[in-house]
Amino acid sequence: MTQKRGHDVDVRIGVQHSPRELSLETTATQDAILQAFKDASAGDGLLALSDDRGRSVVVPVDKISYLEFSGDAGRRVGFGES
């Protein structure tokens, strides 16, 4: 998966028959992650994602219930009005 430096994107992956979702923070764009999902669907059927800290997850695409993205706009730090 090609990564573009920028804001971190939080990716949450819902897996069928699992009470917990997988969560990963990456600098890859949402479009790159969606393309990796499409490529995995057409290829070996395994979606492999990794973050900048070296953590990786591999999920069979036929078991994925949803992909949820957040955090692309950056993070606010501190207190006060914005």
N, C-alpha and C positions, 0 to 999 in steps of 0.2 A: 504494500500500500504506500503510495507516494504521500509524503507529509509536507505541509507548508507551514513555516514558522508563523506564529500569530497567537491569537487568543486561544486559551484552552477550551475545548469542547467536552462537556460531560455526556457520555453515551451510556444509556441504560438499555439493557437487553432483557426483554421478557422471554423466558423459556417455558415451553409447555410442560405442564405437570410438575413445576417447581414453584414452591411458595416464595422464593426470593428471586430478585432480578440481579443480573450481573451489572456492575458499574465500572466504568473506565474513563479516565481523564486523558485526553490526547490533544496534540496540536494539529492533528489531521483535520481537514475541513469536513463539513457535513457531506458535501458532494463526493469527496474521496471515499468516505465510509459507505455511502450508498452505492457507489461504483464497485467497491470491494464486495458488497452484498450481492450485487447483480452478477459479478464475475464468479463468485462462489456458487451461485445458483446454477450457472451455466457450466461450471467446471466440476470440481471434485465434491461439491456440496458442503464444504467446511469454510465458515467465516472465521478468519484469523485476524485479530486486532491486537495492537500493542501500544503501550504508553511510553513516555520518555524515561521512565524509571526502569524499564526492562520487563515490566509485567505484561504477560500475554494471556489472551483468552482465545479458545478455539471452540466454536459452537456449530453443530450441524444446522444448516439453514432451514431444513424442514421441521426443526423443533423451535424455531424462533417465532414468538407470538407478536412481538413489536420491537421497534427501535425507537428510542426517545432521545432527542438531542436538546441540550440547554447549555447556557454559558458562553455562547459565541460572541456576545457583546462585551465581554470583559467583566471584571469584578470591581465592585465598589469597596473601598476600605475606609473605615473611620466612621465618625458620627457627624450629624448635622444635616442640613438641608442640601438637596442636590438640584 
